[in-house]
Amino acid sequence: MPDIVISGTGLYTPSESISNKELVESFNAYVEIYNTEHASQIAAGEIEALQPSSAEFVEKASGIKSRYVMNKAGIVDPHRLAPYLPERPNEAQSIQCEMGVSAAREAMAQAG
């Protein structure tokens, strides 16, 4: 039986990234929108107002200064705060599959 050796590694890294500052700016814009839209309920004590955040808090709580993302535009949109990732048919590779294939190809290229 031939020896099997792992001689290459691969890592998929999305091309876009978001800093804590960018993330918090978007979240705080959402907080303002939410609190404005729900002002009467907040004033009546029916719901609590959302509180803004800070980049320093995010870093202290998570240890993360920035993160790589699949779709920055959707994540920093205060009306969405989530990536725009189109639904794919079952016959198509999933996003995670594409990530795995990319990492595997990188590992195979390193291995020669």
Distance bins in CASP14 RR format, pairs under 12 A and 6 or more apart:
PFRMAT RR
TARGET T0000
AUTHOR 0000-0000-0000
RMODE 2
METHOD distances of the structure
MODEL  1
4 111 0 0 0 0 0 1 0 0 0 0 0
5 111 0 0 0 0 1 0 0 0 0 0 0
5 112 0 0 0 0 0 1 0 0 0 0 0
6 104 0 0 0 0 0 1 0 0 0 0 0
6 107 0 0 0 0 1 0 0 0 0 0 0
6 108 0 0 0 0 0 1 0 0 0 0 0
6 110 0 0 0 0 0 1 0 0 0 0 0
6 111 1 0 0 1 0 0 0 0 0 0 0
7 107 0 0 0 0 1 0 0 0 0 0 0
7 108 0 0 0 0 1 0 0 0 0 0 0
7 109 0 0 0 0 0 1 0 0 0 0 0
7 110 1 0 0 1 0 0 0 0 0 0 0
7 111 1 0 1 0 0 0 0 0 0 0 0
7 112 1 0 0 1 0 0 0 0 0 0 0
8 103 0 0 0 0 0 1 0 0 0 0 0
8 104 0 0 0 0 0 1 0 0 0 0 0
8 105 0 0 0 0 0 1 0 0 0 0 0
8 106 0 0 0 0 1 0 0 0 0 0 0
8 107 1 0 1 0 0 0 0 0 0 0 0
8 108 1 0 0 1 0 0 0 0 0 0 0
8 109 0 0 0 0 1 0 0 0 0 0 0
8 110 1 1 0 0 0 0 0 0 0 0 0
8 111 1 0 1 0 0 0 0 0 0 0 0
8 112 0 0 0 0 1 0 0 0 0 0 0
9 103 0 0 0 0 1 0 0 0 0 0 0
9 104 0 0 0 0 0 1 0 0 0 0 0
9 105 0 0 0 0 0 1 0 0 0 0 0
9 106 1 0 0 1 0 0 0 0 0 0 0
9 107 1 0 1 0 0 0 0 0 0 0 0
9 108 0 0 0 0 0 1 0 0 0 0 0
9 109 0 0 0 0 0 1 0 0 0 0 0
9 110 1 0 0 1 0 0 0 0 0 0 0
9 111 0 0 0 0 1 0 0 0 0 0 0
10 99 0 0 0 0 0 1 0 0 0 0 0
10 100 0 0 0 0 1 0 0 0 0 0 0
10 101 0 0 0 0 0 1 0 0 0 0 0
10 102 0 0 0 0 1 0 0 0 0 0 0
10 103 1 0 1 0 0 0 0 0 0 0 0
10 104 1 0 0 1 0 0 0 0 0 0 0
10 105 0 0 0 0 1 0 0 0 0 0 0
10 106 1 1 0 0 0 0 0 0 0 0 0
10 107 1 0 1 0 0 0 0 0 0 0 0
10 108 0 0 0 0 1 0 0 0 0 0 0
10 109 0 0 0 0 1 0 0 0 0 0 0
10 110 1 0 0 1 0 0 0 0 0 0 0
10 111 0 0 0 0 1 0 0 0 0 0 0
11 68 0 0 0 0 0 1 0 0 0 0 0
11 99 0 0 0 0 1 0 0 0 0 0 0
11 100 0 0 0 0 1 0 0 0 0 0 0
11 102 0 0 0 0 1 0 0 0 0 0 0
11 103 1 0 1 0 0 0 0 0 0 0 0
11 104 0 0 0 0 0 1 0 0 0 0 0
11 105 0 0 0 0 0 1 0 0 0 0 0
11 106 1 0 0 1 0 0 0 0 0 0 0
11 107 0 0 0 0 1 0 0 0 0 0 0
11 110 0 0 0 0 0 1 0 0 0 0 0
12 68 0 0 0 0 1 0 0 0 0 0 0
12 70 0 0 0 0 0 1 0 0 0 0 0
12 95 0 0 0 0 0 1 0 0 0 0 0
12 96 0 0 0 0 1 0 0 0 0 0 0
12 97 0 0 0 0 0 1 0 0 0 0 0
12 98 1 0 0 1 0 0 0 0 0 0 0
12 99 1 0 1 0 0 0 0 0 0 0 0
12 100 1 0 0 1 0 0 0 0 0 0 0
12 101 0 0 0 0 1 0 0 0 0 0 0
12 102 1 0 1 0 0 0 0 0 0 0 0
12 103 1 0 1 0 0 0 0 0 0 0 0
12 104 0 0 0 0 1 0 0 0 0 0 0
12 105 0 0 0 0 1 0 0 0 0 0 0
12 106 1 0 0 1 0 0 0 0 0 0 0
12 107 0 0 0 0 0 1 0 0 0 0 0
13 67 0 0 0 0 0 1 0 0 0 0 0
13 68 1 0 1 0 0 0 0 0 0 0 0
13 69 0 0 0 0 0 1 0 0 0 0 0
13 70 0 0 0 0 0 1 0 0 0 0 0
13 99 0 0 0 0 1 0 0 0 0 0 0
13 100 0 0 0 0 0 1 0 0 0 0 0
13 102 0 0 0 0 1 0 0 0 0 0 0
13 103 0 0 0 0 1 0 0 0 0 0 0
13 106 0 0 0 0 0 1 0 0 0 0 0
14 66 0 0 0 0 0 1 0 0 0 0 0
14 67 0 0 0 0 1 0 0 0 0 0 0
14 68 1 0 1 0 0 0 0 0 0 0 0
14 69 1 0 1 0 0 0 0 0 0 0 0
14 70 1 0 1 0 0 0 0 0 0 0 0
14 71 0 0 0 0 1 0 0 0 0 0 0
14 72 0 0 0 0 1 0 0 0 0 0 0
14 75 0 0 0 0 0 1 0 0 0 0 0
14 83 0 0 0 0 1 0 0 0 0 0 0
14 85 0 0 0 0 0 1 0 0 0 0 0
14 95 0 0 0 0 1 0 0 0 0 0 0
14 98 0 0 0 0 0 1 0 0 0 0 0
14 99 0 0 0 0 1 0 0 0 0 0 0
14 102 0 0 0 0 0 1 0 0 0 0 0
15 68 1 0 0 1 0 0 0 0 0 0 0
15 69 0 0 0 0 1 0 0 0 0 0 0
15 70 0 0 0 0 1 0 0 0 0 0 0
15 71 0 0 0 0 0 1 0 0 0 0 0
15 72 0 0 0 0 1 0 0 0 0 0 0
15 102 0 0 0 0 0 1 0 0 0 0 0
16 22 0 0 0 0 0 1 0 0 0 0 0
16 66 0 0 0 0 0 1 0 0 0 0 0
16 67 0 0 0 0 1 0 0 0 0 0 0
16 68 1 0 0 1 0 0 0 0 0 0 0
16 69 1 0 1 0 0 0 0 0 0 0 0
16 70 1 0 0 1 0 0 0 0 0 0 0
16 71 1 0 0 1 0 0 0 0 0 0 0
16 72 1 0 1 0 0 0 0 0 0 0 0
16 73 0 0 0 0 1 0 0 0 0 0 0
16 74 0 0 0 0 0 1 0 0 0 0 0
16 75 0 0 0 0 1 0 0 0 0 0 0
16 76 0 0 0 0 1 0 0 0 0 0 0
16 83 0 0 0 0 1 0 0 0 0 0 0
16 84 0 0 0 0 0 1 0 0 0 0 0
17 23 0 0 0 0 0 1 0 0 0 0 0
17 64 0 0 0 0 0 1 0 0 0 0 0
17 65 0 0 0 0 0 1 0 0 0 0 0
17 66 1 0 1 0 0 0 0 0 0 0 0
17 67 1 0 0 1 0 0 0 0 0 0 0
17 68 1 0 1 0 0 0 0 0 0 0 0
17 69 1 0 0 1 0 0 0 0 0 0 0
17 70 0 0 0 0 0 1 0 0 0 0 0
17 71 0 0 0 0 0 1 0 0 0 0 0
17 72 1 0 0 1 0 0 0 0 0 0 0
17 75 0 0 0 0 0 1 0 0 0 0 0
17 76 0 0 0 0 0 1 0 0 0 0 0
18 24 0 0 0 0 1 0 0 0 0 0 0
18 25 0 0 0 0 0 1 0 0 0 0 0
18 26 0 0 0 0 1 0 0 0 0 0 0
18 27 0 0 0 0 0 1 0 0 0 0 0
18 55 0 0 0 0 0 1 0 0 0 0 0
18 58 0 0 0 0 0 1 0 0 0 0 0
18 64 0 0 0 0 0 1 0 0 0 0 0
18 65 0 0 0 0 0 1 0 0 0 0 0
18 66 1 0 0 1 0 0 0 0 0 0 0
18 67 1 0 1 0 0 0 0 0 0 0 0
18 68 0 0 0 0 1 0 0 0 0 0 0
18 69 1 0 1 0 0 0 0 0 0 0 0
18 70 0 0 0 0 0 1 0 0 0 0 0
18 71 0 0 0 0 0 1 0 0 0 0 0
18 72 1 0 1 0 0 0 0 0 0 0 0
18 73 0 0 0 0 0 1 0 0 0 0 0
18 74 0 0 0 0 0 1 0 0 0 0 0
18 75 1 0 0 1 0 0 0 0 0 0 0
18 76 1 0 0 1 0 0 0 0 0 0 0
18 77 0 0 0 0 0 1 0 0 0 0 0
18 81 0 0 0 0 0 1 0 0 0 0 0
18 83 0 0 0 0 0 1 0 0 0 0 0
19 25 0 0 0 0 1 0 0 0 0 0 0
19 26 0 0 0 0 0 1 0 0 0 0 0
19 55 1 0 0 1 0 0 0 0 0 0 0
19 58 0 0 0 0 1 0 0 0 0 0 0
19 59 0 0 0 0 1 0 0 0 0 0 0
19 64 0 0 0 0 1 0 0 0 0 0 0
19 65 1 0 0 1 0 0 0 0 0 0 0
19 66 1 0 1 0 0 0 0 0 0 0 0
19 67 0 0 0 0 1 0 0 0 0 0 0
19 68 0 0 0 0 0 1 0 0 0 0 0
19 69 0 0 0 0 0 1 0 0 0 0 0
19 72 0 0 0 0 0 1 0 0 0 0 0
19 75 0 0 0 0 0 1 0 0 0 0 0
19 76 0 0 0 0 0 1 0 0 0 0 0
20 26 0 0 0 0 0 1 0 0 0 0 0
20 27 0 0 0 0 0 1 0 0 0 0 0
20 28 0 0 0 0 0 1 0 0 0 0 0
20 53 0 0 0 0 1 0 0 0 0 0 0
20 54 0 0 0 0 1 0 0 0 0 0 0
20 55 1 1 0 0 0 0 0 0 0 0 0
20 56 0 0 0 0 1 0 0 0 0 0 0
20 57 0 0 0 0 1 0 0 0 0 0 0
20 58 1 0 1 0 0 0 0 0 0 0 0
20 59 1 0 1 0 0 0 0 0 0 0 0
20 60 0 0 0 0 0 1 0 0 0 0 0
20 61 0 0 0 0 0 1 0 0 0 0 0
20 62 0 0 0 0 1 0 0 0 0 0 0
20 63 0 0 0 0 1 0 0 0 0 0 0
20 64 1 0 0 1 0 0 0 0 0 0 0
20 65 1 0 0 1 0 0 0 0 0 0 0
20 66 1 0 0 1 0 0 0 0 0 0 0
20 67 0 0 0 0 1 0 0 0 0 0 0
21 27 0 0 0 0 0 1 0 0 0 0 0
21 28 0 0 0 0 0 1 0 0 0 0 0
21 53 0 0 0 0 0 1 0 0 0 0 0
21 54 0 0 0 0 1 0 0 0 0 0 0
21 55 1 0 1 0 0 0 0 0 0 0 0
21 56 0 0 0 0 1 0 0 0 0 0 0
21 57 0 0 0 0 0 1 0 0 0 0 0
21 58 0 0 0 0 1 0 0 0 0 0 0
21 59 0 0 0 0 0 1 0 0 0 0 0
21 65 0 0 0 0 1 0 0 0 0 0 0
21 66 0 0 0 0 1 0 0 0 0 0 0
21 76 0 0 0 0 0 1 0 0 0 0 0
22 28 0 0 0 0 0 1 0 0 0 0 0
22 29 0 0 0 0 0 1 0 0 0 0 0
22 55 0 0 0 0 1 0 0 0 0 0 0
22 58 0 0 0 0 0 1 0 0 0 0 0
22 65 0 0 0 0 0 1 0 0 0 0 0
22 66 0 0 0 0 1 0 0 0 0 0 0
22 67 0 0 0 0 0 1 0 0 0 0 0
22 69 0 0 0 0 0 1 0 0 0 0 0
22 72 0 0 0 0 1 0 0 0 0 0 0
22 73 0 0 0 0 0 1 0 0 0 0 0
22 74 0 0 0 0 0 1 0 0 0 0 0
22 75 0 0 0 0 1 0 0 0 0 0 0
22 76 1 0 1 0 0 0 0 0 0 0 0
22 77 0 0 0 0 0 1 0 0 0 0 0
22 78 0 0 0 0 0 1 0 0 0 0 0
22 81 0 0 0 0 0 1 0 0 0 0 0
23 29 0 0 0 0 0 1 0 0 0 0 0
23 30 0 0 0 0 0 1 0 0 0 0 0
23 53 0 0 0 0 1 0 0 0 0 0 0
23 54 0 0 0 0 0 1 0 0 0 0 0
23 55 1 0 0 1 0 0 0 0 0 0 0
23 57 0 0 0 0 0 1 0 0 0 0 0
23 58 1 0 0 1 0 0 0 0 0 0 0
23 59 0 0 0 0 0 1 0 0 0 0 0
23 62 0 0 0 0 0 1 0 0 0 0 0
23 64 0 0 0 0 1 0 0 0 0 0 0
23 65 0 0 0 0 0 1 0 0 0 0 0
23 66 0 0 0 0 1 0 0 0 0 0 0
23 67 1 0 0 1 0 0 0 0 0 0 0
23 69 0 0 0 0 1 0 0 0 0 0 0
23 72 0 0 0 0 1 0 0 0 0 0 0
23 74 0 0 0 0 0 1 0 0 0 0 0
23 75 1 0 0 1 0 0 0 0 0 0 0
23 76 1 0 0 1 0 0 0 0 0 0 0
23 77 0 0 0 0 0 1 0 0 0 0 0
23 78 0 0 0 0 0 1 0 0 0 0 0
23 81 0 0 0 0 1 0 0 0 0 0 0
24 30 0 0 0 0 0 1 0 0 0 0 0
24 31 0 0 0 0 1 0 0 0 0 0 0
24 51 0 0 0 0 0 1 0 0 0 0 0
24 52 1 0 0 1 0 0 0 0 0 0 0
24 53 1 0 1 0 0 0 0 0 0 0 0
24 54 1 0 0 1 0 0 0 0 0 0 0
24 55 1 0 1 0 0 0 0 0 0 0 0
24 56 0 0 0 0 1 0 0 0 0 0 0
24 57 0 0 0 0 1 0 0 0 0 0 0
24 58 1 0 0 1 0 0 0 0 0 0 0
24 59 0 0 0 0 1 0 0 0 0 0 0
24 61 0 0 0 0 0 1 0 0 0 0 0
24 62 0 0 0 0 0 1 0 0 0 0 0
24 65 0 0 0 0 0 1 0 0 0 0 0
24 66 0 0 0 0 0 1 0 0 0 0 0
24 76 0 0 0 0 0 1 0 0 0 0 0
24 78 0 0 0 0 0 1 0 0 0 0 0
24 81 0 0 0 0 0 1 0 0 0 0 0
25 31 0 0 0 0 0 1 0 0 0 0 0
25 32 0 0 0 0 0 1 0 0 0 0 0
25 52 0 0 0 0 1 0 0 0 0 0 0
25 53 0 0 0 0 1 0 0 0 0 0 0
25 54 0 0 0 0 0 1 0 0 0 0 0
25 55 0 0 0 0 1 0 0 0 0 0 0
25 58 0 0 0 0 0 1 0 0 0 0 0
25 75 0 0 0 0 0 1 0 0 0 0 0
25 76 1 0 0 1 0 0 0 0 0 0 0
25 77 0 0 0 0 0 1 0 0 0 0 0
25 78 0 0 0 0 1 0 0 0 0 0 0
25 81 0 0 0 0 0 1 0 0 0 0 0
26 32 0 0 0 0 0 1 0 0 0 0 0
26 33 0 0 0 0 0 1 0 0 0 0 0
26 52 0 0 0 0 0 1 0 0 0 0 0
26 53 0 0 0 0 0 1 0 0 0 0 0
26 55 0 0 0 0 0 1 0 0 0 0 0
26 58 0 0 0 0 0 1 0 0 0 0 0
26 69 0 0 0 0 0 1 0 0 0 0 0
26 72 0 0 0 0 1 0 0 0 0 0 0
26 73 0 0 0 0 0 1 0 0 0 0 0
26 74 0 0 0 0 1 0 0 0 0 0 0
26 75 1 0 0 1 0 0 0 0 0 0 0
26 76 1 0 1 0 0 0 0 0 0 0 0
26 77 1 0 0 1 0 0 0 0 0 0 0
26 78 1 0 1 0 0 0 0 0 0 0 0
26 79 0 0 0 0 1 0 0 0 0 0 0
26 80 0 0 0 0 1 0 0 0 0 0 0
26 81 1 0 0 1 0 0 0 0 0 0 0
26 82 0 0 0 0 0 1 0 0 0 0 0
27 33 0 0 0 0 0 1 0 0 0 0 0
27 34 0 0 0 0 0 1 0 0 0 0 0
27 50 0 0 0 0 1 0 0 0 0 0 0
27 51 0 0 0 0 0 1 0 0 0 0 0
27 52 1 0 0 1 0 0 0 0 0 0 0
27 53 1 0 1 0 0 0 0 0 0 0 0
27 54 0 0 0 0 1 0 0 0 0 0 0
27 55 0 0 0 0 0 1 0 0 0 0 0
27 57 0 0 0 0 0 1 0 0 0 0 0
27 58 0 0 0 0 1 0 0 0 0 0 0
27 75 0 0 0 0 0 1 0 0 0 0 0
27 76 0 0 0 0 1 0 0 0 0 0 0
27 77 0 0 0 0 0 1 0 0 0 0 0
27 78 1 0 0 1 0 0 0 0 0 0 0
27 80 0 0 0 0 0 1 0 0 0 0 0
27 81 1 0 0 1 0 0 0 0 0 0 0
28 34 0 0 0 0 0 1 0 0 0 0 0
28 35 0 0 0 0 0 1 0 0 0 0 0
28 50 0 0 0 0 1 0 0 0 0 0 0
28 51 0 0 0 0 1 0 0 0 0 0 0
28 52 1 0 1 0 0 0 0 0 0 0 0
28 53 1 0 0 1 0 0 0 0 0 0 0
28 54 0 0 0 0 1 0 0 0 0 0 0
28 55 0 0 0 0 0 1 0 0 0 0 0
28 57 0 0 0 0 0 1 0 0 0 0 0
28 58 0 0 0 0 0 1 0 0 0 0 0
28 76 0 0 0 0 0 1 0 0 0 0 0
28 78 0 0 0 0 1 0 0 0 0 0 0
28 81 0 0 0 0 0 1 0 0 0 0 0
29 35 0 0 0 0 0 1 0 0 0 0 0
29 36 0 0 0 0 0 1 0 0 0 0 0
29 50 0 0 0 0 0 1 0 0 0 0 0
29 52 0 0 0 0 1 0 0 0 0 0 0
29 53 0 0 0 0 0 1 0 0 0 0 0
29 76 0 0 0 0 1 0 0 0 0 0 0
29 77 0 0 0 0 1 0 0 0 0 0 0
29 78 1 1 0 0 0 0 0 0 0 0 0
29 79 0 0 0 0 1 0 0 0 0 0 0
29 80 0 0 0 0 0 1 0 0 0 0 0
29 81 0 0 0 0 1 0 0 0 0 0 0
30 36 0 0 0 0 0 1 0 0 0 0 0
30 37 0 0 0 0 0 1 0 0 0 0 0
30 50 1 0 0 1 0 0 0 0 0 0 0
30 51 0 0 0 0 0 1 0 0 0 0 0
30 52 0 0 0 0 1 0 0 0 0 0 0
30 53 0 0 0 0 0 1 0 0 0 0 0
30 74 0 0 0 0 0 1 0 0 0 0 0
30 75 0 0 0 0 0 1 0 0 0 0 0
30 76 0 0 0 0 0 1 0 0 0 0 0
30 77 0 0 0 0 1 0 0 0 0 0 0
30 78 1 0 1 0 0 0 0 0 0 0 0
30 79 1 0 0 1 0 0 0 0 0 0 0
30 80 0 0 0 0 1 0 0 0 0 0 0
30 81 1 0 1 0 0 0 0 0 0 0 0
30 82 0 0 0 0 0 1 0 0 0 0 0
31 37 0 0 0 0 0 1 0 0 0 0 0
31 38 0 0 0 0 0 1 0 0 0 0 0
31 42 0 0 0 0 0 1 0 0 0 0 0
31 48 0 0 0 0 0 1 0 0 0 0 0
31 49 0 0 0 0 1 0 0 0 0 0 0
31 50 1 0 1 0 0 0 0 0 0 0 0
31 51 1 0 0 1 0 0 0 0 0 0 0
31 52 1 0 1 0 0 0 0 0 0 0 0
31 53 1 0 0 1 0 0 0 0 0 0 0
31 54 0 0 0 0 0 1 0 0 0 0 0
31 78 0 0 0 0 1 0 0 0 0 0 0
31 81 0 0 0 0 0 1 0 0 0 0 0
32 38 0 0 0 0 0 1 0 0 0 0 0
32 39 0 0 0 0 0 1 0 0 0 0 0
32 49 0 0 0 0 0 1 0 0 0 0 0
32 50 0 0 0 0 1 0 0 0 0 0 0
32 51 0 0 0 0 0 1 0 0 0 0 0
32 52 0 0 0 0 1 0 0 0 0 0 0
32 78 0 0 0 0 1 0 0 0 0 0 0
32 79 0 0 0 0 0 1 0 0 0 0 0
33 39 0 0 0 0 0 1 0 0 0 0 0
33 50 0 0 0 0 1 0 0 0 0 0 0
33 52 0 0 0 0 0 1 0 0 0 0 0
33 77 0 0 0 0 0 1 0 0 0 0 0
33 78 1 0 0 1 0 0 0 0 0 0 0
33 79 1 0 0 1 0 0 0 0 0 0 0
33 80 0 0 0 0 0 1 0 0 0 0 0
33 81 0 0 0 0 0 1 0 0 0 0 0
34 41 0 0 0 0 0 1 0 0 0 0 0
34 42 0 0 0 0 1 0 0 0 0 0 0
34 47 0 0 0 0 1 0 0 0 0 0 0
34 48 0 0 0 0 0 1 0 0 0 0 0
34 49 0 0 0 0 1 0 0 0 0 0 0
34 50 1 0 1 0 0 0 0 0 0 0 0
34 51 0 0 0 0 0 1 0 0 0 0 0
34 52 0 0 0 0 0 1 0 0 0 0 0
34 78 0 0 0 0 1 0 0 0 0 0 0
34 79 0 0 0 0 0 1 0 0 0 0 0
34 81 0 0 0 0 0 1 0 0 0 0 0
35 41 0 0 0 0 1 0 0 0 0 0 0
35 42 1 0 0 1 0 0 0 0 0 0 0
35 43 0 0 0 0 0 1 0 0 0 0 0
35 47 0 0 0 0 1 0 0 0 0 0 0
35 48 0 0 0 0 1 0 0 0 0 0 0
35 49 1 0 1 0 0 0 0 0 0 0 0
35 50 1 0 1 0 0 0 0 0 0 0 0
35 51 0 0 0 0 1 0 0 0 0 0 0
35 52 0 0 0 0 1 0 0 0 0 0 0
36 42 0 0 0 0 1 0 0 0 0 0 0
36 43 0 0 0 0 0 1 0 0 0 0 0
36 49 0 0 0 0 0 1 0 0 0 0 0
36 50 0 0 0 0 0 1 0 0 0 0 0
36 78 0 0 0 0 0 1 0 0 0 0 0
37 47 0 0 0 0 0 1 0 0 0 0 0
37 49 0 0 0 0 0 1 0 0 0 0 0
37 50 0 0 0 0 0 1 0 0 0 0 0
37 78 0 0 0 0 0 1 0 0 0 0 0
37 79 0 0 0 0 0 1 0 0 0 0 0
38 44 0 0 0 0 1 0 0 0 0 0 0
38 45 0 0 0 0 0 1 0 0 0 0 0
38 46 0 0 0 0 1 0 0 0 0 0 0
38 47 1 0 0 1 0 0 0 0 0 0 0
38 48 0 0 0 0 1 0 0 0 0 0 0
38 49 1 0 0 1 0 0 0 0 0 0 0
38 50 0 0 0 0 1 0 0 0 0 0 0
39 45 0 0 0 0 0 1 0 0 0 0 0
39 46 0 0 0 0 0 1 0 0 0 0 0
39 47 0 0 0 0 0 1 0 0 0 0 0
39 49 0 0 0 0 1 0 0 0 0 0 0
39 50 0 0 0 0 0 1 0 0 0 0 0
40 46 0 0 0 0 1 0 0 0 0 0 0
40 47 0 0 0 0 1 0 0 0 0 0 0
40 49 0 0 0 0 0 1 0 0 0 0 0
41 47 1 0 1 0 0 0 0 0 0 0 0
41 48 0 0 0 0 1 0 0 0 0 0 0
41 49 0 0 0 0 1 0 0 0 0 0 0
41 50 0 0 0 0 0 1 0 0 0 0 0
42 48 1 0 0 1 0 0 0 0 0 0 0
42 49 1 0 1 0 0 0 0 0 0 0 0
42 50 0 0 0 0 1 0 0 0 0 0 0
42 51 0 0 0 0 0 1 0 0 0 0 0
43 49 0 0 0 0 1 0 0 0 0 0 0
50 78 0 0 0 0 0 1 0 0 0 0 0
51 57 0 0 0 0 0 1 0 0 0 0 0
52 58 0 0 0 0 0 1 0 0 0 0 0
52 78 0 0 0 0 0 1 0 0 0 0 0
53 59 0 0 0 0 0 1 0 0 0 0 0
53 60 0 0 0 0 0 1 0 0 0 0 0
53 61 0 0 0 0 1 0 0 0 0 0 0
53 62 0 0 0 0 0 1 0 0 0 0 0
54 60 0 0 0 0 1 0 0 0 0 0 0
54 61 0 0 0 0 0 1 0 0 0 0 0
55 61 0 0 0 0 0 1 0 0 0 0 0
55 62 0 0 0 0 0 1 0 0 0 0 0
55 63 0 0 0 0 0 1 0 0 0 0 0
55 64 0 0 0 0 0 1 0 0 0 0 0
55 65 0 0 0 0 1 0 0 0 0 0 0
55 66 0 0 0 0 1 0 0 0 0 0 0
56 62 0 0 0 0 0 1 0 0 0 0 0
56 63 0 0 0 0 0 1 0 0 0 0 0
56 65 0 0 0 0 0 1 0 0 0 0 0
57 63 0 0 0 0 0 1 0 0 0 0 0
57 64 0 0 0 0 0 1 0 0 0 0 0
58 64 1 0 0 1 0 0 0 0 0 0 0
58 65 0 0 0 0 1 0 0 0 0 0 0
58 66 0 0 0 0 0 1 0 0 0 0 0
58 67 0 0 0 0 0 1 0 0 0 0 0
59 65 1 0 1 0 0 0 0 0 0 0 0
59 66 0 0 0 0 1 0 0 0 0 0 0
59 67 0 0 0 0 0 1 0 0 0 0 0
66 72 0 0 0 0 0 1 0 0 0 0 0
67 75 0 0 0 0 1 0 0 0 0 0 0
67 76 0 0 0 0 0 1 0 0 0 0 0
67 83 0 0 0 0 0 1 0 0 0 0 0
68 75 0 0 0 0 0 1 0 0 0 0 0
68 83 0 0 0 0 0 1 0 0 0 0 0
68 99 0 0 0 0 0 1 0 0 0 0 0
69 75 1 0 1 0 0 0 0 0 0 0 0
69 76 0 0 0 0 1 0 0 0 0 0 0
69 81 0 0 0 0 0 1 0 0 0 0 0
69 82 0 0 0 0 0 1 0 0 0 0 0
69 83 1 0 0 1 0 0 0 0 0 0 0
69 84 0 0 0 0 0 1 0 0 0 0 0
69 85 0 0 0 0 0 1 0 0 0 0 0
69 95 0 0 0 0 0 1 0 0 0 0 0
70 82 0 0 0 0 0 1 0 0 0 0 0
70 83 1 0 1 0 0 0 0 0 0 0 0
70 84 0 0 0 0 1 0 0 0 0 0 0
70 85 1 0 0 1 0 0 0 0 0 0 0
70 86 0 0 0 0 0 1 0 0 0 0 0
70 94 0 0 0 0 0 1 0 0 0 0 0
70 95 1 0 0 1 0 0 0 0 0 0 0
70 96 0 0 0 0 0 1 0 0 0 0 0
70 98 0 0 0 0 1 0 0 0 0 0 0
70 99 0 0 0 0 1 0 0 0 0 0 0
71 77 0 0 0 0 1 0 0 0 0 0 0
71 80 0 0 0 0 1 0 0 0 0 0 0
71 81 0 0 0 0 0 1 0 0 0 0 0
71 82 0 0 0 0 1 0 0 0 0 0 0
71 83 1 1 0 0 0 0 0 0 0 0 0
71 84 1 0 1 0 0 0 0 0 0 0 0
71 85 1 0 0 1 0 0 0 0 0 0 0
71 86 0 0 0 0 1 0 0 0 0 0 0
71 95 0 0 0 0 0 1 0 0 0 0 0
72 80 0 0 0 0 0 1 0 0 0 0 0
72 81 0 0 0 0 0 1 0 0 0 0 0
72 82 0 0 0 0 0 1 0 0 0 0 0
72 83 1 0 0 1 0 0 0 0 0 0 0
72 84 0 0 0 0 1 0 0 0 0 0 0
73 79 0 0 0 0 0 1 0 0 0 0 0
73 80 0 0 0 0 1 0 0 0 0 0 0
73 81 0 0 0 0 0 1 0 0 0 0 0
73 82 0 0 0 0 0 1 0 0 0 0 0
73 83 0 0 0 0 1 0 0 0 0 0 0
73 84 1 0 0 1 0 0 0 0 0 0 0
73 85 0 0 0 0 0 1 0 0 0 0 0
74 80 1 0 1 0 0 0 0 0 0 0 0
74 81 1 0 0 1 0 0 0 0 0 0 0
74 82 1 0 0 1 0 0 0 0 0 0 0
74 83 1 0 1 0 0 0 0 0 0 0 0
74 84 1 0 1 0 0 0 0 0 0 0 0
74 85 0 0 0 0 1 0 0 0 0 0 0
75 81 1 0 0 1 0 0 0 0 0 0 0
75 82 1 0 0 1 0 0 0 0 0 0 0
75 83 1 0 1 0 0 0 0 0 0 0 0
75 84 0 0 0 0 1 0 0 0 0 0 0
75 85 0 0 0 0 0 1 0 0 0 0 0
76 82 0 0 0 0 0 1 0 0 0 0 0
76 83 0 0 0 0 0 1 0 0 0 0 0
76 84 0 0 0 0 0 1 0 0 0 0 0
77 83 0 0 0 0 1 0 0 0 0 0 0
77 84 0 0 0 0 1 0 0 0 0 0 0
83 95 0 0 0 0 1 0 0 0 0 0 0
85 94 0 0 0 0 0 1 0 0 0 0 0
85 95 1 0 0 1 0 0 0 0 0 0 0
85 96 0 0 0 0 0 1 0 0 0 0 0
85 98 0 0 0 0 0 1 0 0 0 0 0
86 92 0 0 0 0 1 0 0 0 0 0 0
86 94 0 0 0 0 0 1 0 0 0 0 0
86 95 0 0 0 0 1 0 0 0 0 0 0
87 94 0 0 0 0 0 1 0 0 0 0 0
87 95 0 0 0 0 0 1 0 0 0 0 0
88 94 1 0 0 1 0 0 0 0 0 0 0
88 95 1 0 0 1 0 0 0 0 0 0 0
88 96 0 0 0 0 0 1 0 0 0 0 0
88 97 0 0 0 0 1 0 0 0 0 0 0
88 98 0 0 0 0 1 0 0 0 0 0 0
90 97 0 0 0 0 0 1 0 0 0 0 0
91 97 0 0 0 0 0 1 0 0 0 0 0
92 98 0 0 0 0 1 0 0 0 0 0 0
93 99 0 0 0 0 1 0 0 0 0 0 0
93 100 0 0 0 0 1 0 0 0 0 0 0
93 101 1 0 0 1 0 0 0 0 0 0 0
93 102 0 0 0 0 0 1 0 0 0 0 0
94 100 0 0 0 0 1 0 0 0 0 0 0
94 101 0 0 0 0 0 1 0 0 0 0 0
95 101 0 0 0 0 0 1 0 0 0 0 0
95 102 0 0 0 0 0 1 0 0 0 0 0
96 102 0 0 0 0 0 1 0 0 0 0 0
96 103 0 0 0 0 0 1 0 0 0 0 0
97 103 0 0 0 0 0 1 0 0 0 0 0
97 104 0 0 0 0 0 1 0 0 0 0 0
98 104 0 0 0 0 0 1 0 0 0 0 0
98 105 0 0 0 0 0 1 0 0 0 0 0
99 105 0 0 0 0 0 1 0 0 0 0 0
99 106 0 0 0 0 0 1 0 0 0 0 0
100 106 0 0 0 0 1 0 0 0 0 0 0
100 107 0 0 0 0 1 0 0 0 0 0 0
100 108 0 0 0 0 0 1 0 0 0 0 0
101 107 0 0 0 0 0 1 0 0 0 0 0
101 108 0 0 0 0 0 1 0 0 0 0 0
102 108 0 0 0 0 0 1 0 0 0 0 0
102 109 0 0 0 0 0 1 0 0 0 0 0
103 109 0 0 0 0 0 1 0 0 0 0 0
103 110 0 0 0 0 0 1 0 0 0 0 0
104 110 0 0 0 0 0 1 0 0 0 0 0
104 111 0 0 0 0 0 1 0 0 0 0 0
105 111 0 0 0 0 0 1 0 0 0 0 0
105 112 0 0 0 0 0 1 0 0 0 0 0
106 112 0 0 0 0 0 1 0 0 0 0 0
END
